[in-house]
Amino acid sequence: MALAPGTDRRPSRTRMIWDSSVGKKTVMAVSGLLMLLYLIAHMYGNLKIFFGPGTFDDYAHWLRTVGEPFMHYEWTLWVIRVVLVVAV
C-alpha cells in the first residue's frame, strides 16, 4: 500500500535508539546497575542487625529521614521504590 504524499516521517531519536540493539543493551545495563547498587545498600542495612537492635532502629529511622529538609519525611524512600519499580 502506497503512502500518501507528505507522510514520510522519520522516527524520533528516542525511537531510533530504542530500536537498536545497543540502545536496548544500554537500558538493560543501567537498570541492572541500579538493582545491583540497591542490593549492596540493602545488604549493608541488613548487616546492621548484628550490631544490636538500637543500631538497626537508628538505620531504619535514618531511611525515613534521609534527605530532610530538602525532601519531606519518607519521600526519599518512595523515590527509591519508584526508581526500582521502573528499573524492573
PyMOL Python script that loads the backbone (N, CA, C, O; Angstrom):
from pymol import cmd

cmd.read_pdbstr("""\
ATOM      1  N   MET A   1       0.845  -1.169   0.000  1.00  0.00           N
ATOM      2  CA  MET A   1       0.000   0.000   0.000  1.00  0.00           C
ATOM      3  C   MET A   1       0.894   1.237   0.000  1.00  0.00           C
ATOM      4  O   MET A   1       1.821   1.349   0.803  1.00  0.00           O
ATOM      5  N   ALA A   2       0.611   2.132  -0.883  1.00  0.00           N
ATOM      6  CA  ALA A   2       1.430   3.335  -1.042  1.00  0.00           C
ATOM      7  C   ALA A   2       1.065   4.363   0.016  1.00  0.00           C
ATOM      8  O   ALA A   2      -0.088   4.474   0.433  1.00  0.00           O
ATOM      9  N   LEU A   3       2.065   5.102   0.433  1.00  0.00           N
ATOM     10  CA  LEU A   3       1.831   6.174   1.392  1.00  0.00           C
ATOM     11  C   LEU A   3       1.374   7.425   0.660  1.00  0.00           C
ATOM     12  O   LEU A   3       1.762   7.679  -0.480  1.00  0.00           O
ATOM     13  N   ALA A   4       0.559   8.183   1.328  1.00  0.00           N
ATOM     14  CA  ALA A   4       0.125   9.455   0.750  1.00  0.00           C
ATOM     15  C   ALA A   4       1.305  10.409   0.733  1.00  0.00           C
ATOM     16  O   ALA A   4       2.176  10.321   1.599  1.00  0.00           O
ATOM     17  N   PRO A   5       1.356  11.318  -0.232  1.00  0.00           N
ATOM     18  CA  PRO A   5       2.466  12.275  -0.284  1.00  0.00           C
ATOM     19  C   PRO A   5       2.523  13.121   0.990  1.00  0.00           C
ATOM     20  O   PRO A   5       1.495  13.541   1.520  1.00  0.00           O
ATOM     21  N   GLY A   6       3.712  13.354   1.455  1.00  0.00           N
ATOM     22  CA  GLY A   6       3.890  14.217   2.628  1.00  0.00           C
ATOM     23  C   GLY A   6       3.782  13.476   3.952  1.00  0.00           C
ATOM     24  O   GLY A   6       3.845  14.111   5.005  1.00  0.00           O
ATOM     25  N   THR A   7       3.622  12.153   3.941  1.00  0.00           N
ATOM     26  CA  THR A   7       3.514  11.419   5.202  1.00  0.00           C
ATOM     27  C   THR A   7       4.792  10.662   5.542  1.00  0.00           C
ATOM     28  O   THR A   7       4.802   9.840   6.458  1.00  0.00           O
ATOM     29  N   ASP A   8       5.857  10.932   4.818  1.00  0.00           N
ATOM     30  CA  ASP A   8       7.134  10.273   5.082  1.00  0.00           C
ATOM     31  C   ASP A   8       7.772  10.920   6.313  1.00  0.00           C
ATOM     32  O   ASP A   8       8.425  11.959   6.213  1.00  0.00           O
ATOM     33  N   ARG A   9       7.574  10.291   7.472  1.00  0.00           N
ATOM     34  CA  ARG A   9       8.108  10.837   8.720  1.00  0.00           C
ATOM     35  C   ARG A   9       9.262   9.979   9.193  1.00  0.00           C
ATOM     36  O   ARG A   9       9.233   8.752   9.102  1.00  0.00           O
ATOM     37  N   ARG A  10      10.266  10.648   9.695  1.00  0.00           N
ATOM     38  CA  ARG A  10      11.389   9.930  10.278  1.00  0.00           C
ATOM     39  C   ARG A  10      11.057   9.614  11.729  1.00  0.00           C
ATOM     40  O   ARG A  10      10.416  10.417  12.407  1.00  0.00           O
ATOM     41  N   PRO A  11      11.484   8.458  12.207  1.00  0.00           N
ATOM     42  CA  PRO A  11      11.242   8.148  13.617  1.00  0.00           C
ATOM     43  C   PRO A  11      12.054   9.082  14.517  1.00  0.00           C
ATOM     44  O   PRO A  11      13.106   9.590  14.128  1.00  0.00           O
ATOM     45  N   SER A  12      11.548   9.288  15.705  1.00  0.00           N
ATOM     46  CA  SER A  12      12.241  10.180  16.632  1.00  0.00           C
ATOM     47  C   SER A  12      13.578   9.568  17.049  1.00  0.00           C
ATOM     48  O   SER A  12      13.818   8.373  16.875  1.00  0.00           O
ATOM     49  N   ARG A  13      14.422  10.404  17.591  1.00  0.00           N
ATOM     50  CA  ARG A  13      15.748   9.948  18.023  1.00  0.00           C
ATOM     51  C   ARG A  13      15.625   8.893  19.127  1.00  0.00           C
ATOM     52  O   ARG A  13      16.372   7.915  19.146  1.00  0.00           O
ATOM     53  N   THR A  14      14.674   9.102  20.047  1.00  0.00           N
ATOM     54  CA  THR A  14      14.462   8.137  21.120  1.00  0.00           C
ATOM     55  C   THR A  14      14.037   6.793  20.550  1.00  0.00           C
ATOM     56  O   THR A  14      14.509   5.746  20.993  1.00  0.00           O
ATOM     57  N   ARG A  15      13.152   6.824  19.577  1.00  0.00           N
ATOM     58  CA  ARG A  15      12.680   5.583  18.948  1.00  0.00           C
ATOM     59  C   ARG A  15      13.820   4.866  18.218  1.00  0.00           C
ATOM     60  O   ARG A  15      13.912   3.639  18.256  1.00  0.00           O
ATOM     61  N   MET A  16      14.676   5.630  17.562  1.00  0.00           N
ATOM     62  CA  MET A  16      15.799   5.022  16.843  1.00  0.00           C
ATOM     63  C   MET A  16      16.775   4.354  17.812  1.00  0.00           C
ATOM     64  O   MET A  16      17.295   3.273  17.536  1.00  0.00           O
ATOM     65  N   ILE A  17      17.018   5.008  18.950  1.00  0.00           N
ATOM     66  CA  ILE A  17      17.921   4.430  19.947  1.00  0.00           C
ATOM     67  C   ILE A  17      17.302   3.170  20.539  1.00  0.00           C
ATOM     68  O   ILE A  17      17.987   2.160  20.699  1.00  0.00           O
ATOM     69  N   TRP A  18      16.010   3.221  20.865  1.00  0.00           N
ATOM     70  CA  TRP A  18      15.346   2.066  21.468  1.00  0.00           C
ATOM     71  C   TRP A  18      15.294   0.884  20.497  1.00  0.00           C
ATOM     72  O   TRP A  18      15.420  -0.264  20.923  1.00  0.00           O
ATOM     73  N   ASP A  19      15.114   1.143  19.223  1.00  0.00           N
ATOM     74  CA  ASP A  19      15.035   0.065  18.242  1.00  0.00           C
ATOM     75  C   ASP A  19      16.387  -0.600  17.982  1.00  0.00           C
ATOM     76  O   ASP A  19      16.435  -1.720  17.474  1.00  0.00           O
ATOM     77  N   SER A  20      17.474   0.073  18.321  1.00  0.00           N
ATOM     78  CA  SER A  20      18.790  -0.527  18.082  1.00  0.00           C
ATOM     79  C   SER A  20      19.142  -1.493  19.217  1.00  0.00           C
ATOM     80  O   SER A  20      18.663  -1.344  20.342  1.00  0.00           O
ATOM     81  N   SER A  21      19.969  -2.466  18.914  1.00  0.00           N
ATOM     82  CA  SER A  21      20.377  -3.423  19.943  1.00  0.00           C
ATOM     83  C   SER A  21      21.274  -2.754  20.989  1.00  0.00           C
ATOM     84  O   SER A  21      21.266  -3.146  22.155  1.00  0.00           O
ATOM     85  N   VAL A  22      22.037  -1.757  20.577  1.00  0.00           N
ATOM     86  CA  VAL A  22      22.899  -1.040  21.520  1.00  0.00           C
ATOM     87  C   VAL A  22      22.048  -0.269  22.531  1.00  0.00           C
ATOM     88  O   VAL A  22      22.370  -0.241  23.719  1.00  0.00           O
ATOM     89  N   GLY A  23      20.971   0.354  22.066  1.00  0.00           N
ATOM     90  CA  GLY A  23      20.081   1.083  22.969  1.00  0.00           C
ATOM     91  C   GLY A  23      19.440   0.168  23.992  1.00  0.00           C
ATOM     92  O   GLY A  23      19.359   0.511  25.171  1.00  0.00           O
ATOM     93  N   LYS A  24      18.986  -0.990  23.549  1.00  0.00           N
ATOM     94  CA  LYS A  24      18.365  -1.944  24.474  1.00  0.00           C
ATOM     95  C   LYS A  24      19.378  -2.476  25.478  1.00  0.00           C
ATOM     96  O   LYS A  24      19.052  -2.659  26.651  1.00  0.00           O
ATOM     97  N   LYS A  25      20.588  -2.724  25.032  1.00  0.00           N
ATOM     98  CA  LYS A  25      21.632  -3.205  25.941  1.00  0.00           C
ATOM     99  C   LYS A  25      22.017  -2.129  26.952  1.00  0.00           C
ATOM    100  O   LYS A  25      22.327  -2.442  28.101  1.00  0.00           O
ATOM    101  N   THR A  26      22.001  -0.878  26.537  1.00  0.00           N
ATOM    102  CA  THR A  26      22.309   0.221  27.453  1.00  0.00           C
ATOM    103  C   THR A  26      21.245   0.336  28.535  1.00  0.00           C
ATOM    104  O   THR A  26      21.565   0.499  29.712  1.00  0.00           O
ATOM    105  N   VAL A  27      19.983   0.252  28.137  1.00  0.00           N
ATOM    106  CA  VAL A  27      18.888   0.304  29.114  1.00  0.00           C
ATOM    107  C   VAL A  27      18.999  -0.864  30.086  1.00  0.00           C
ATOM    108  O   VAL A  27      18.807  -0.687  31.289  1.00  0.00           O
ATOM    109  N   MET A  28      19.304  -2.044  29.586  1.00  0.00           N
ATOM    110  CA  MET A  28      19.455  -3.220  30.436  1.00  0.00           C
ATOM    111  C   MET A  28      20.626  -3.051  31.400  1.00  0.00           C
ATOM    112  O   MET A  28      20.525  -3.432  32.567  1.00  0.00           O
ATOM    113  N   ALA A  29      21.729  -2.488  30.931  1.00  0.00           N
ATOM    114  CA  ALA A  29      22.900  -2.285  31.787  1.00  0.00           C
ATOM    115  C   ALA A  29      22.616  -1.274  32.890  1.00  0.00           C
ATOM    116  O   ALA A  29      23.012  -1.480  34.038  1.00  0.00           O
ATOM    117  N   VAL A  30      21.935  -0.187  32.552  1.00  0.00           N
ATOM    118  CA  VAL A  30      21.629   0.838  33.553  1.00  0.00           C
ATOM    119  C   VAL A  30      20.666   0.289  34.596  1.00  0.00           C
ATOM    120  O   VAL A  30      20.868   0.508  35.791  1.00  0.00           O
ATOM    121  N   SER A  31      19.626  -0.417  34.170  1.00  0.00           N
ATOM    122  CA  SER A  31      18.678  -0.963  35.139  1.00  0.00           C
ATOM    123  C   SER A  31      19.348  -2.034  36.001  1.00  0.00           C
ATOM    124  O   SER A  31      19.060  -2.126  37.194  1.00  0.00           O
ATOM    125  N   GLY A  32      20.223  -2.836  35.426  1.00  0.00           N
ATOM    126  CA  GLY A  32      20.949  -3.826  36.214  1.00  0.00           C
ATOM    127  C   GLY A  32      21.878  -3.188  37.224  1.00  0.00           C
ATOM    128  O   GLY A  32      22.007  -3.676  38.347  1.00  0.00           O
ATOM    129  N   LEU A  33      22.527  -2.101  36.837  1.00  0.00           N
ATOM    130  CA  LEU A  33      23.406  -1.385  37.758  1.00  0.00           C
ATOM    131  C   LEU A  33      22.613  -0.792  38.921  1.00  0.00           C
ATOM    132  O   LEU A  33      23.064  -0.836  40.065  1.00  0.00           O
ATOM    133  N   LEU A  34      21.436  -0.240  38.634  1.00  0.00           N
ATOM    134  CA  LEU A  34      20.588   0.301  39.702  1.00  0.00           C
ATOM    135  C   LEU A  34      20.186  -0.792  40.687  1.00  0.00           C
ATOM    136  O   LEU A  34      20.217  -0.581  41.900  1.00  0.00           O
ATOM    137  N   MET A  35      19.813  -1.948  40.170  1.00  0.00           N
ATOM    138  CA  MET A  35      19.419  -3.040  41.062  1.00  0.00           C
ATOM    139  C   MET A  35      20.610  -3.581  41.851  1.00  0.00           C
ATOM    140  O   MET A  35      20.451  -3.980  43.005  1.00  0.00           O
ATOM    141  N   LEU A  36      21.794  -3.601  41.249  1.00  0.00           N
ATOM    142  CA  LEU A  36      22.988  -4.042  41.967  1.00  0.00           C
ATOM    143  C   LEU A  36      23.333  -3.079  43.103  1.00  0.00           C
ATOM    144  O   LEU A  36      23.667  -3.512  44.206  1.00  0.00           O
ATOM    145  N   LEU A  37      23.253  -1.784  42.837  1.00  0.00           N
ATOM    146  CA  LEU A  37      23.513  -0.794  43.887  1.00  0.00           C
ATOM    147  C   LEU A  37      22.504  -0.915  45.020  1.00  0.00           C
ATOM    148  O   LEU A  37      22.859  -0.786  46.192  1.00  0.00           O
ATOM    149  N   TYR A  38      21.240  -1.163  44.669  1.00  0.00           N
ATOM    150  CA  TYR A  38      20.222  -1.367  45.699  1.00  0.00           C
ATOM    151  C   TYR A  38      20.546  -2.617  46.522  1.00  0.00           C
ATOM    152  O   TYR A  38      20.416  -2.603  47.746  1.00  0.00           O
ATOM    153  N   LEU A  39      20.959  -3.676  45.867  1.00  0.00           N
ATOM    154  CA  LEU A  39      21.287  -4.915  46.571  1.00  0.00           C
ATOM    155  C   LEU A  39      22.413  -4.693  47.576  1.00  0.00           C
ATOM    156  O   LEU A  39      22.343  -5.188  48.700  1.00  0.00           O
ATOM    157  N   ILE A  40      23.440  -3.961  47.184  1.00  0.00           N
ATOM    158  CA  ILE A  40      24.565  -3.690  48.082  1.00  0.00           C
ATOM    159  C   ILE A  40      24.113  -2.830  49.261  1.00  0.00           C
ATOM    160  O   ILE A  40      24.474  -3.106  50.405  1.00  0.00           O
ATOM    161  N   ALA A  41      23.324  -1.786  48.986  1.00  0.00           N
ATOM    162  CA  ALA A  41      22.834  -0.923  50.067  1.00  0.00           C
ATOM    163  C   ALA A  41      21.909  -1.693  51.001  1.00  0.00           C
ATOM    164  O   ALA A  41      21.961  -1.508  52.217  1.00  0.00           O
ATOM    165  N   HIS A  42      21.070  -2.548  50.449  1.00  0.00           N
ATOM    166  CA  HIS A  42      20.142  -3.341  51.255  1.00  0.00           C
ATOM    167  C   HIS A  42      20.915  -4.333  52.135  1.00  0.00           C
ATOM    168  O   HIS A  42      20.571  -4.535  53.300  1.00  0.00           O
ATOM    169  N   MET A  43      21.944  -4.938  51.578  1.00  0.00           N
ATOM    170  CA  MET A  43      22.768  -5.865  52.345  1.00  0.00           C
ATOM    171  C   MET A  43      23.476  -5.132  53.485  1.00  0.00           C
ATOM    172  O   MET A  43      23.553  -5.640  54.603  1.00  0.00           O
ATOM    173  N   TYR A  44      23.986  -3.949  53.197  1.00  0.00           N
ATOM    174  CA  TYR A  44      24.650  -3.148  54.229  1.00  0.00           C
ATOM    175  C   TYR A  44      23.680  -2.822  55.367  1.00  0.00           C
ATOM    176  O   TYR A  44      24.039  -2.915  56.541  1.00  0.00           O
ATOM    177  N   GLY A  45      22.457  -2.444  55.015  1.00  0.00           N
ATOM    178  CA  GLY A  45      21.464  -2.138  56.041  1.00  0.00           C
ATOM    179  C   GLY A  45      21.080  -3.353  56.861  1.00  0.00           C
ATOM    180  O   GLY A  45      20.909  -3.256  58.076  1.00  0.00           O
ATOM    181  N   ASN A  46      20.945  -4.493  56.209  1.00  0.00           N
ATOM    182  CA  ASN A  46      20.581  -5.707  56.937  1.00  0.00           C
ATOM    183  C   ASN A  46      21.700  -6.191  57.848  1.00  0.00           C
ATOM    184  O   ASN A  46      21.427  -6.816  58.873  1.00  0.00           O
ATOM    185  N   LEU A  47      22.943  -5.919  57.501  1.00  0.00           N
ATOM    186  CA  LEU A  47      24.056  -6.328  58.355  1.00  0.00           C
ATOM    187  C   LEU A  47      24.062  -5.569  59.682  1.00  0.00           C
ATOM    188  O   LEU A  47      24.696  -6.008  60.641  1.00  0.00           O
ATOM    189  N   LYS A  48      23.374  -4.453  59.745  1.00  0.00           N
ATOM    190  CA  LYS A  48      23.318  -3.676  60.989  1.00  0.00           C
ATOM    191  C   LYS A  48      22.583  -4.424  62.091  1.00  0.00           C
ATOM    192  O   LYS A  48      22.723  -4.071  63.262  1.00  0.00           O
ATOM    193  N   ILE A  49      21.812  -5.438  61.754  1.00  0.00           N
ATOM    194  CA  ILE A  49      21.094  -6.202  62.771  1.00  0.00           C
ATOM    195  C   ILE A  49      22.071  -6.907  63.715  1.00  0.00           C
ATOM    196  O   ILE A  49      21.725  -7.191  64.862  1.00  0.00           O
ATOM    197  N   PHE A  50      23.284  -7.192  63.241  1.00  0.00           N
ATOM    198  CA  PHE A  50      24.270  -7.876  64.075  1.00  0.00           C
ATOM    199  C   PHE A  50      24.904  -6.946  65.111  1.00  0.00           C
ATOM    200  O   PHE A  50      25.585  -7.416  66.022  1.00  0.00           O
ATOM    201  N   PHE A  51      24.691  -5.643  64.985  1.00  0.00           N
ATOM    202  CA  PHE A  51      25.236  -4.687  65.951  1.00  0.00           C
ATOM    203  C   PHE A  51      24.233  -4.320  67.032  1.00  0.00           C
ATOM    204  O   PHE A  51      24.509  -3.459  67.867  1.00  0.00           O
ATOM    205  N   GLY A  52      23.086  -4.956  67.027  1.00  0.00           N
ATOM    206  CA  GLY A  52      22.096  -4.744  68.069  1.00  0.00           C
ATOM    207  C   GLY A  52      20.862  -4.027  67.564  1.00  0.00           C
ATOM    208  O   GLY A  52      20.867  -3.404  66.502  1.00  0.00           O
ATOM    209  N   PRO A  53      19.786  -4.132  68.365  1.00  0.00           N
ATOM    210  CA  PRO A  53      18.517  -3.528  67.941  1.00  0.00           C
ATOM    211  C   PRO A  53      18.571  -2.010  67.850  1.00  0.00           C
ATOM    212  O   PRO A  53      17.901  -1.417  67.004  1.00  0.00           O
ATOM    213  N   GLY A  54      19.356  -1.378  68.706  1.00  0.00           N
ATOM    214  CA  GLY A  54      19.442   0.084  68.675  1.00  0.00           C
ATOM    215  C   GLY A  54      20.041   0.596  67.377  1.00  0.00           C
ATOM    216  O   GLY A  54      19.549   1.565  66.798  1.00  0.00           O
ATOM    217  N   THR A  55      21.089  -0.047  66.928  1.00  0.00           N
ATOM    218  CA  THR A  55      21.733   0.348  65.672  1.00  0.00           C
ATOM    219  C   THR A  55      20.800   0.128  64.489  1.00  0.00           C
ATOM    220  O   THR A  55      20.730   0.960  63.584  1.00  0.00           O
ATOM    221  N   PHE A  56      20.082  -0.995  64.497  1.00  0.00           N
ATOM    222  CA  PHE A  56      19.148  -1.288  63.407  1.00  0.00           C
ATOM    223  C   PHE A  56      17.992  -0.289  63.404  1.00  0.00           C
ATOM    224  O   PHE A  56      17.544   0.142  62.341  1.00  0.00           O
ATOM    225  N   ASP A  57      17.509   0.080  64.596  1.00  0.00           N
ATOM    226  CA  ASP A  57      16.434   1.075  64.684  1.00  0.00           C
ATOM    227  C   ASP A  57      16.908   2.443  64.203  1.00  0.00           C
ATOM    228  O   ASP A  57      16.165   3.162  63.535  1.00  0.00           O
ATOM    229  N   ASP A  58      18.148   2.801  64.543  1.00  0.00           N
ATOM    230  CA  ASP A  58      18.699   4.072  64.059  1.00  0.00           C
ATOM    231  C   ASP A  58      18.786   4.087  62.537  1.00  0.00           C
ATOM    232  O   ASP A  58      18.499   5.103  61.903  1.00  0.00           O
ATOM    233  N   TYR A  59      19.183   2.957  61.952  1.00  0.00           N
ATOM    234  CA  TYR A  59      19.253   2.855  60.488  1.00  0.00           C
ATOM    235  C   TYR A  59      17.857   2.972  59.874  1.00  0.00           C
ATOM    236  O   TYR A  59      17.673   3.652  58.864  1.00  0.00           O
ATOM    237  N   ALA A  60      16.879   2.311  60.485  1.00  0.00           N
ATOM    238  CA  ALA A  60      15.503   2.382  59.975  1.00  0.00           C
ATOM    239  C   ALA A  60      14.972   3.814  60.057  1.00  0.00           C
ATOM    240  O   ALA A  60      14.268   4.271  59.157  1.00  0.00           O
ATOM    241  N   HIS A  61      15.307   4.511  61.127  1.00  0.00           N
ATOM    242  CA  HIS A  61      14.884   5.910  61.254  1.00  0.00           C
ATOM    243  C   HIS A  61      15.596   6.777  60.217  1.00  0.00           C
ATOM    244  O   HIS A  61      14.987   7.669  59.624  1.00  0.00           O
ATOM    245  N   TRP A  62      16.874   6.517  60.002  1.00  0.00           N
ATOM    246  CA  TRP A  62      17.631   7.281  59.009  1.00  0.00           C
ATOM    247  C   TRP A  62      17.041   7.101  57.614  1.00  0.00           C
ATOM    248  O   TRP A  62      17.000   8.053  56.835  1.00  0.00           O
ATOM    249  N   LEU A  63      16.584   5.891  57.290  1.00  0.00           N
ATOM    250  CA  LEU A  63      15.974   5.657  55.977  1.00  0.00           C
ATOM    251  C   LEU A  63      14.758   6.554  55.748  1.00  0.00           C
ATOM    252  O   LEU A  63      14.497   6.977  54.622  1.00  0.00           O
ATOM    253  N   ARG A  64      14.031   6.834  56.798  1.00  0.00           N
ATOM    254  CA  ARG A  64      12.825   7.652  56.660  1.00  0.00           C
ATOM    255  C   ARG A  64      13.133   9.146  56.640  1.00  0.00           C
ATOM    256  O   ARG A  64      12.354   9.935  56.104  1.00  0.00           O
ATOM    257  N   THR A  65      14.263   9.535  57.222  1.00  0.00           N
ATOM    258  CA  THR A  65      14.562  10.967  57.321  1.00  0.00           C
ATOM    259  C   THR A  65      15.672  11.423  56.387  1.00  0.00           C
ATOM    260  O   THR A  65      15.998  12.610  56.367  1.00  0.00           O
ATOM    261  N   VAL A  66      16.261  10.521  55.614  1.00  0.00           N
ATOM    262  CA  VAL A  66      17.340  10.915  54.712  1.00  0.00           C
ATOM    263  C   VAL A  66      16.795  11.905  53.679  1.00  0.00           C
ATOM    264  O   VAL A  66      15.723  11.703  53.107  1.00  0.00           O
ATOM    265  N   GLY A  67      17.548  12.964  53.457  1.00  0.00           N
ATOM    266  CA  GLY A  67      17.121  13.984  52.502  1.00  0.00           C
ATOM    267  C   GLY A  67      16.386  15.156  53.109  1.00  0.00           C
ATOM    268  O   GLY A  67      16.107  16.133  52.414  1.00  0.00           O
ATOM    269  N   GLU A  68      16.062  15.082  54.402  1.00  0.00           N
ATOM    270  CA  GLU A  68      15.382  16.219  55.026  1.00  0.00           C
ATOM    271  C   GLU A  68      16.387  17.340  55.234  1.00  0.00           C
ATOM    272  O   GLU A  68      17.552  17.029  55.480  1.00  0.00           O
ATOM    273  N   PRO A  69      16.045  18.569  55.158  1.00  0.00           N
ATOM    274  CA  PRO A  69      14.738  19.173  54.929  1.00  0.00           C
ATOM    275  C   PRO A  69      14.396  19.361  53.455  1.00  0.00           C
ATOM    276  O   PRO A  69      13.318  19.864  53.138  1.00  0.00           O
ATOM    277  N   PHE A  70      15.304  18.961  52.534  1.00  0.00           N
ATOM    278  CA  PHE A  70      15.024  19.130  51.108  1.00  0.00           C
ATOM    279  C   PHE A  70      13.812  18.306  50.686  1.00  0.00           C
ATOM    280  O   PHE A  70      12.941  18.791  49.964  1.00  0.00           O
ATOM    281  N   MET A  71      13.767  17.068  51.141  1.00  0.00           N
ATOM    282  CA  MET A  71      12.623  16.208  50.846  1.00  0.00           C
ATOM    283  C   MET A  71      11.913  15.907  52.156  1.00  0.00           C
ATOM    284  O   MET A  71      12.547  15.784  53.204  1.00  0.00           O
ATOM    285  N   HIS A  72      10.612  15.790  52.089  1.00  0.00           N
ATOM    286  CA  HIS A  72       9.834  15.550  53.303  1.00  0.00           C
ATOM    287  C   HIS A  72      10.059  14.138  53.836  1.00  0.00           C
ATOM    288  O   HIS A  72      10.738  13.317  53.220  1.00  0.00           O
ATOM    289  N   TYR A  73       9.468  13.888  54.996  1.00  0.00           N
ATOM    290  CA  TYR A  73       9.592  12.608  55.692  1.00  0.00           C
ATOM    291  C   TYR A  73       9.171  11.460  54.772  1.00  0.00           C
ATOM    292  O   TYR A  73       8.062  11.476  54.240  1.00  0.00           O
ATOM    293  N   GLU A  74      10.019  10.489  54.583  1.00  0.00           N
ATOM    294  CA  GLU A  74       9.827   9.276  53.784  1.00  0.00           C
ATOM    295  C   GLU A  74       9.771   9.500  52.273  1.00  0.00           C
ATOM    296  O   GLU A  74       9.582   8.528  51.542  1.00  0.00           O
ATOM    297  N   TRP A  75       9.924  10.712  51.769  1.00  0.00           N
ATOM    298  CA  TRP A  75       9.852  10.934  50.319  1.00  0.00           C
ATOM    299  C   TRP A  75      11.011  10.261  49.602  1.00  0.00           C
ATOM    300  O   TRP A  75      10.825   9.693  48.526  1.00  0.00           O
ATOM    301  N   THR A  76      12.199  10.317  50.179  1.00  0.00           N
ATOM    302  CA  THR A  76      13.353   9.688  49.541  1.00  0.00           C
ATOM    303  C   THR A  76      13.137   8.184  49.425  1.00  0.00           C
ATOM    304  O   THR A  76      13.498   7.573  48.419  1.00  0.00           O
ATOM    305  N   LEU A  77      12.551   7.597  50.452  1.00  0.00           N
ATOM    306  CA  LEU A  77      12.261   6.168  50.423  1.00  0.00           C
ATOM    307  C   LEU A  77      11.291   5.835  49.295  1.00  0.00           C
ATOM    308  O   LEU A  77      11.453   4.819  48.620  1.00  0.00           O
ATOM    309  N   TRP A  78      10.286   6.682  49.086  1.00  0.00           N
ATOM    310  CA  TRP A  78       9.333   6.454  47.997  1.00  0.00           C
ATOM    311  C   TRP A  78       9.974   6.669  46.627  1.00  0.00           C
ATOM    312  O   TRP A  78       9.642   5.970  45.670  1.00  0.00           O
ATOM    313  N   VAL A  79      10.879   7.620  46.532  1.00  0.00           N
ATOM    314  CA  VAL A  79      11.584   7.829  45.262  1.00  0.00           C
ATOM    315  C   VAL A  79      12.412   6.589  44.924  1.00  0.00           C
ATOM    316  O   VAL A  79      12.439   6.154  43.773  1.00  0.00           O
ATOM    317  N   ILE A  80      13.079   6.026  45.919  1.00  0.00           N
ATOM    318  CA  ILE A  80      13.863   4.810  45.699  1.00  0.00           C
ATOM    319  C   ILE A  80      12.960   3.667  45.250  1.00  0.00           C
ATOM    320  O   ILE A  80      13.314   2.915  44.342  1.00  0.00           O
ATOM    321  N   ARG A  81      11.802   3.535  45.878  1.00  0.00           N
ATOM    322  CA  ARG A  81      10.869   2.473  45.488  1.00  0.00           C
ATOM    323  C   ARG A  81      10.400   2.633  44.047  1.00  0.00           C
ATOM    324  O   ARG A  81      10.347   1.658  43.298  1.00  0.00           O
ATOM    325  N   VAL A  82      10.062   3.850  43.661  1.00  0.00           N
ATOM    326  CA  VAL A  82       9.588   4.096  42.291  1.00  0.00           C
ATOM    327  C   VAL A  82      10.699   3.817  41.279  1.00  0.00           C
ATOM    328  O   VAL A  82      10.451   3.220  40.232  1.00  0.00           O
ATOM    329  N   VAL A  83      11.920   4.248  41.591  1.00  0.00           N
ATOM    330  CA  VAL A  83      13.048   4.002  40.680  1.00  0.00           C
ATOM    331  C   VAL A  83      13.273   2.501  40.507  1.00  0.00           C
ATOM    332  O   VAL A  83      13.541   2.040  39.398  1.00  0.00           O
ATOM    333  N   LEU A  84      13.166   1.741  41.591  1.00  0.00           N
ATOM    334  CA  LEU A  84      13.345   0.294  41.484  1.00  0.00           C
ATOM    335  C   LEU A  84      12.242  -0.357  40.659  1.00  0.00           C
ATOM    336  O   LEU A  84      12.512  -1.272  39.882  1.00  0.00           O
ATOM    337  N   VAL A  85      11.007   0.101  40.818  1.00  0.00           N
ATOM    338  CA  VAL A  85       9.907  -0.454  40.017  1.00  0.00           C
ATOM    339  C   VAL A  85      10.114  -0.142  38.540  1.00  0.00           C
ATOM    340  O   VAL A  85       9.871  -0.994  37.685  1.00  0.00           O
ATOM    341  N   VAL A  86      10.560   1.065  38.237  1.00  0.00           N
ATOM    342  CA  VAL A  86      10.814   1.433  36.839  1.00  0.00           C
ATOM    343  C   VAL A  86      11.990   0.629  36.286  1.00  0.00           C
ATOM    344  O   VAL A  86      11.981   0.251  35.114  1.00  0.00           O
ATOM    345  N   ALA A  87      12.995   0.365  37.111  1.00  0.00           N
ATOM    346  CA  ALA A  87      14.163  -0.389  36.656  1.00  0.00           C
ATOM    347  C   ALA A  87      13.823  -1.841  36.342  1.00  0.00           C
ATOM    348  O   ALA A  87      14.467  -2.472  35.505  1.00  0.00           O
ATOM    349  N   VAL A  88      12.814  -2.358  37.014  1.00  0.00           N
ATOM    350  CA  VAL A  88      12.417  -3.747  36.749  1.00  0.00           C
ATOM    351  C   VAL A  88      11.626  -3.769  35.479  1.00  0.00           C
ATOM    352  O   VAL A  88      11.181  -4.833  35.048  1.00  0.00           O
TER     353      VAL A  88
END
""", "prot")
cmd.dss("prot")
cmd.show_as("cartoon", "prot")
cmd.util.cbc("prot")
cmd.orient("prot")
